[in-house]
Amino acid sequence: MPLVSIIMTSYNHEKFISIAIKSVLNQTVTDLELIIIDDASKDDSRQIIKDYSKKDGRIKTVFHGENRGIAKTLNEGIEKAVGTYIAFIGSDDVWHKDKIQKQIDILMKNEDLIVWSEGEIIDNNGNPTGELFTQKQGASKKKKSGNIFEILLLGNFIFGSSMIFKRKNAKDIRFNEALKYLNDHQYYVDLAKKYEYFFFSESLAMYRIHGGNTILSDEEGWQRDRIIINDYFLQRYADEISDKLKGKILLTSSEVFSLFGEKAKTLQYVYQAIRLNPFYLKNLYYLFFAFTNKNWFIYNYLRRFYKKFKNLDYKSLVE
């Protein structure tokens, strides 16, 4: 049984997948299996994968005849994994060669941790942009280790290609196949409900920004998933989170409805949030957008202002 099962999902990343595969095979930890599942790529990804699998027996391949989506593909990889630990890597991302070793050293001390790390942002050509993953996610000042369940409920900032955890600990947790894009967010929250996270501030992997990233190619679909996942959190964990937190989750849904000009839904969610958390000053911000038109200058100006400063810590005002 291999020590680590690495799951790589592949879809139309012929330009990047060779680098991703090599970054796994060249790990200082060699006791691993690399499960590559190609979800019906239309480019040369399949042939590239086959060529590597012929050279290295640690690679296991699956080729879909039709596209099944990221969630089903990841769940299939989890089912096929037999290693003590599971790790994920996107076929457009890259690992540093000692990533697994450094994380295993932590897991040997406490195998019930979900271990992840900072990520360096690279561009289409592999050049560093000067940004870090958590910075890009607006999470520079957020708690990243320990019990981060409630923090994650309000937004995802986990670098999936940096994660590793004990396979048996997640035997009942799967990616939600009803979600097209944010299934990873739900998965990380469900893990956080059961286990603590451990964060490496050192970058152990690289996250590639290019035109094929989902939020860049289908922002509306990504935003719609936010509403679905928020409703899931409110139902699944209704008895385990405070009314204040429920109110904050409702506000994030109201923001999406506001973006798409659905004023009735925006108001509905804002009013629910106010009832649950009446003294939260950000209620006023969302209430303002419920009554304004997204084409107005003031609407867009305040949205840009809020996006820039929303991660500042004003605890005395918003708790």
C-alpha positions as CSV (number, residue, x, y, z in Angstrom):
1,M,0.0,0.0,0.0
2,P,1.5,3.4,-1.0
3,L,2.0,6.0,1.6
4,V,0.3,8.7,-0.4
5,S,-2.4,8.7,-3.1
6,I,-2.3,11.8,-5.3
7,I,-5.4,12.6,-7.3
8,M,-5.0,14.7,-10.4
9,T,-8.0,15.6,-12.5
10,S,-7.3,16.5,-16.1
11,Y,-9.3,18.5,-18.6
12,N,-7.8,20.4,-21.5
13,H,-4.5,21.3,-19.8
14,E,-2.1,19.9,-22.5
15,K,0.1,23.0,-22.0
16,F,0.5,22.5,-18.3
17,I,-0.1,18.8,-17.4
18,S,3.5,17.6,-18.1
19,I,4.9,20.0,-15.5
20,A,2.2,19.0,-13.0
21,I,2.9,15.3,-13.4
22,K,6.7,15.7,-13.2
23,S,6.3,17.8,-10.0
24,V,4.6,14.8,-8.4
25,L,6.9,12.1,-9.7
26,N,10.0,14.1,-8.6
27,Q,8.9,14.3,-5.0
28,T,11.5,13.4,-2.4
29,V,8.9,11.0,-1.0
30,T,8.7,8.2,-3.6
31,D,6.2,5.8,-2.0
32,L,3.2,7.2,-3.8
33,E,0.6,6.5,-6.5
34,L,-0.6,9.2,-8.9
35,I,-4.1,8.7,-10.0
36,I,-4.8,10.7,-13.1
37,I,-8.4,10.9,-14.3
38,D,-8.9,12.7,-17.7
39,D,-12.4,14.0,-17.9
40,A,-12.8,13.7,-21.7
41,S,-10.2,16.3,-22.7
42,K,-10.4,17.5,-26.3
43,D,-6.8,18.4,-26.6
44,D,-3.7,16.2,-26.4
45,S,-3.8,15.7,-22.6
46,R,-4.8,12.0,-22.9
47,Q,-1.7,11.1,-25.0
48,I,0.6,13.0,-22.7
49,I,-0.9,11.1,-19.7
50,K,-0.4,7.8,-21.5
51,D,3.2,8.6,-22.4
52,Y,4.0,9.2,-18.7
53,S,2.1,6.2,-17.5
54,K,4.3,4.0,-19.7
55,K,7.4,5.4,-18.1
56,D,6.4,5.2,-14.4
57,G,4.4,2.4,-12.9
58,R,3.2,4.6,-10.0
59,I,0.8,6.3,-12.4
60,K,-2.8,4.9,-12.6
61,T,-5.0,6.3,-15.4
62,V,-8.7,6.6,-16.1
63,F,-10.1,8.1,-19.3
64,H,-13.7,9.3,-19.5
65,G,-15.6,9.0,-22.7
66,E,-17.7,12.0,-21.9
67,N,-17.2,14.9,-19.5
68,R,-18.6,14.1,-16.0
69,G,-17.5,17.2,-14.1
70,I,-14.9,17.9,-11.5
71,A,-16.9,16.6,-8.5
72,K,-17.7,13.2,-9.9
73,T,-14.1,12.9,-11.2
74,L,-12.6,13.8,-7.8
75,N,-14.9,11.3,-6.0
76,E,-13.9,8.6,-8.5
77,G,-10.3,9.3,-7.6
78,I,-11.0,9.1,-3.9
79,E,-12.7,5.7,-4.4
80,K,-9.7,4.4,-6.3
81,A,-7.1,5.7,-3.8
82,V,-5.5,3.1,-1.5
83,G,-2.8,5.2,0.2
84,T,-2.6,6.0,3.8
85,Y,-2.9,9.7,2.9
86,I,-4.7,11.5,0.1
87,A,-3.5,14.6,-1.7
88,F,-4.9,16.6,-4.6
89,I,-3.2,18.5,-7.4
90,G,-4.7,20.4,-10.3
91,S,-3.3,19.5,-13.7
92,D,-2.3,23.1,-14.2
93,D,-0.6,23.5,-10.8
94,V,2.9,22.6,-9.6
95,W,4.4,21.2,-6.4
96,H,7.8,21.9,-4.9
97,K,9.8,18.7,-4.7
98,D,9.8,18.5,-0.8
99,K,6.1,19.3,-0.4
100,I,5.0,15.8,0.6
101,Q,7.9,15.2,2.9
102,K,7.4,18.4,4.9
103,Q,3.7,17.7,5.3
104,I,4.2,14.0,6.2
105,D,6.5,15.1,9.0
106,I,3.6,17.0,10.5
107,L,1.1,14.2,10.0
108,M,3.4,11.8,11.7
109,K,3.0,13.9,14.9
110,N,-0.8,14.2,14.4
111,E,-2.4,12.2,11.6
112,D,-5.8,13.7,12.2
113,L,-4.8,17.1,10.8
114,I,-5.8,18.5,7.5
115,V,-2.4,19.9,6.3
116,W,-2.2,22.6,3.6
117,S,0.1,25.4,2.6
118,E,0.6,28.8,1.1
119,G,0.8,28.8,-2.7
120,E,2.8,31.0,-5.0
121,I,0.8,32.5,-7.9
122,I,2.3,31.9,-11.3
123,D,1.1,33.0,-14.7
124,N,0.3,31.2,-17.9
125,N,4.0,30.8,-18.6
126,G,5.0,29.8,-15.1
127,N,6.4,33.1,-14.1
128,P,5.7,34.3,-10.5
129,T,3.2,37.2,-10.3
130,G,4.5,38.3,-6.9
131,E,1.3,37.3,-5.2
132,L,0.5,34.5,-2.8
133,F,-2.6,32.3,-2.8
134,T,-4.1,33.4,0.5
135,Q,-3.4,37.1,-0.4
136,K,-5.3,36.5,-3.7
137,Q,-8.2,35.1,-1.7
138,G,-8.3,38.0,0.7
139,A,-7.2,35.8,3.6
140,S,-3.9,37.2,4.6
141,K,-5.1,38.0,8.1
142,K,-7.5,35.1,8.6
143,K,-6.9,32.2,10.9
144,K,-5.6,29.3,8.8
145,S,-4.6,26.6,11.4
146,G,-6.7,25.0,14.1
147,N,-10.5,25.0,14.2
148,I,-11.4,27.1,11.1
149,F,-14.8,25.7,10.5
150,E,-16.8,28.9,11.1
151,I,-14.3,31.0,9.2
152,L,-14.6,28.8,6.2
153,L,-18.3,28.9,6.2
154,L,-18.1,32.6,5.2
155,G,-15.8,31.9,2.2
156,N,-13.2,29.5,0.8
157,F,-9.5,30.4,0.9
158,I,-8.0,26.8,1.0
159,F,-5.4,26.0,-1.7
160,G,-6.7,22.6,-2.8
161,S,-3.5,21.6,-4.6
162,S,-1.6,21.9,-1.3
163,M,-3.8,19.7,0.8
164,I,-3.0,16.3,2.3
165,F,-4.9,14.3,5.0
166,K,-5.5,10.7,6.2
167,R,-7.6,8.8,3.7
168,K,-9.7,7.0,6.3
169,N,-10.6,10.3,8.0
170,A,-12.6,11.4,5.0
171,K,-14.2,8.1,4.2
172,D,-17.7,9.5,4.5
173,I,-17.0,12.9,3.0
174,R,-17.4,13.5,-0.7
175,F,-17.5,16.4,-3.2
176,N,-21.1,17.6,-3.9
177,E,-21.8,16.5,-7.5
178,A,-24.8,19.0,-7.6
179,L,-22.3,21.9,-7.5
180,K,-20.5,22.7,-10.7
181,Y,-17.8,24.9,-9.2
182,L,-17.8,25.3,-5.4
183,N,-17.9,21.6,-4.5
184,D,-14.4,22.1,-3.1
185,H,-15.6,24.8,-0.7
186,Q,-18.3,22.4,0.7
187,Y,-15.7,19.6,1.0
188,Y,-13.2,21.8,2.9
189,V,-16.0,22.9,5.3
190,D,-17.2,19.4,5.9
191,L,-13.6,18.4,6.7
192,A,-13.2,21.4,9.0
193,K,-16.3,20.4,11.0
194,K,-14.5,17.1,12.0
195,Y,-10.8,18.0,11.9
196,E,-8.4,20.8,12.6
197,Y,-6.2,22.3,9.9
198,F,-2.5,22.9,9.9
199,F,-1.1,25.7,7.6
200,F,2.4,26.0,6.2
201,S,3.1,29.7,5.7
202,E,5.9,28.5,3.4
203,S,4.8,28.1,-0.2
204,L,4.9,24.3,-1.0
205,A,3.0,24.5,-4.3
206,M,2.2,26.9,-7.1
207,Y,-1.2,28.0,-8.3
208,R,-1.4,28.9,-12.0
209,I,-3.7,31.8,-13.2
210,H,-4.7,31.5,-16.8
211,G,-7.8,32.0,-19.0
212,G,-9.2,28.5,-18.2
213,N,-9.7,29.1,-14.4
214,T,-13.4,28.6,-13.7
215,I,-14.1,31.9,-12.1
216,L,-12.6,33.6,-15.1
217,S,-14.5,31.6,-17.6
218,D,-17.9,31.4,-15.9
219,E,-18.3,34.0,-13.1
220,E,-22.1,33.8,-13.2
221,G,-22.1,30.1,-12.7
222,W,-19.6,30.4,-9.9
223,Q,-21.7,33.0,-8.2
224,R,-24.9,31.0,-8.5
225,D,-23.1,28.1,-6.7
226,R,-22.5,30.5,-3.8
227,I,-26.2,30.6,-3.2
228,I,-26.6,26.8,-3.3
229,I,-23.7,26.2,-1.0
230,N,-24.8,28.8,1.5
231,D,-28.3,27.2,1.7
232,Y,-26.5,23.9,2.3
233,F,-24.5,25.3,5.2
234,L,-27.6,26.9,6.8
235,Q,-29.5,23.6,6.6
236,R,-26.7,21.1,7.4
237,Y,-25.3,23.1,10.3
238,A,-28.4,24.9,11.5
239,D,-28.1,23.6,15.1
240,E,-24.4,24.1,15.3
241,I,-23.8,27.7,14.4
242,S,-24.9,30.9,16.0
243,D,-27.6,33.3,14.7
244,K,-24.9,35.9,14.1
245,L,-23.0,33.5,11.8
246,K,-26.2,32.5,10.0
247,G,-26.9,36.2,9.4
248,K,-23.5,36.7,7.8
249,I,-23.9,33.7,5.5
250,L,-27.3,35.1,4.4
251,L,-25.7,38.4,3.6
252,T,-23.2,36.7,1.2
253,S,-26.1,35.2,-0.7
254,S,-27.9,38.6,-0.8
255,E,-24.8,40.0,-2.4
256,V,-25.0,37.5,-5.3
257,F,-28.7,38.3,-5.8
258,S,-27.8,42.0,-5.9
259,L,-25.1,41.4,-8.5
260,F,-27.7,39.8,-10.8
261,G,-30.4,42.5,-10.1
262,E,-32.8,40.2,-8.3
263,K,-34.0,42.7,-5.8
264,A,-36.8,40.7,-4.2
265,K,-34.4,37.9,-3.3
266,T,-31.8,40.4,-2.2
267,L,-34.3,42.0,0.2
268,Q,-35.5,38.6,1.4
269,Y,-32.0,37.5,2.4
270,V,-31.1,40.8,3.9
271,Y,-34.2,40.9,6.1
272,Q,-33.5,37.4,7.3
273,A,-30.0,38.4,8.1
274,I,-31.2,41.5,10.1
275,R,-33.6,39.4,12.1
276,L,-30.8,37.0,13.1
277,N,-28.0,39.5,13.6
278,P,-29.7,43.0,14.0
279,F,-26.7,44.9,15.3
280,Y,-24.2,43.9,12.6
281,L,-23.4,47.2,10.8
282,K,-22.7,45.6,7.5
283,N,-26.4,44.9,7.3
284,L,-26.8,48.6,6.2
285,Y,-24.3,48.1,3.4
286,Y,-26.3,45.2,1.9
287,L,-29.6,46.9,2.6
288,F,-28.3,49.9,0.5
289,F,-27.6,47.6,-2.4
290,A,-31.0,46.0,-2.2
291,F,-32.6,49.4,-2.9
292,T,-30.2,50.6,-5.6
293,N,-29.7,49.8,-9.3
294,K,-26.4,48.0,-10.2
295,N,-26.0,50.4,-13.1
296,W,-25.8,53.4,-10.9
297,F,-22.4,55.0,-10.3
298,I,-22.8,55.0,-6.5
299,Y,-23.6,51.3,-6.6
300,N,-20.4,50.3,-8.4
301,Y,-18.2,52.8,-6.6
302,L,-19.3,51.5,-3.1
303,R,-18.9,47.9,-4.3
304,R,-15.3,48.6,-5.3
305,F,-14.7,50.4,-2.1
306,Y,-16.1,47.5,0.0
307,K,-14.2,44.8,-2.0
308,K,-11.0,46.6,-1.2
309,F,-11.6,47.1,2.5
310,K,-13.9,44.2,3.5
311,N,-11.1,42.1,4.9
312,L,-10.0,44.8,7.4
313,D,-10.6,43.8,11.0
314,Y,-13.2,46.2,12.6
315,K,-14.3,43.8,15.4
316,S,-15.7,46.6,17.6
317,L,-18.1,47.5,14.8
318,V,-19.2,44.3,13.2
319,E,-19.1,41.5,15.8
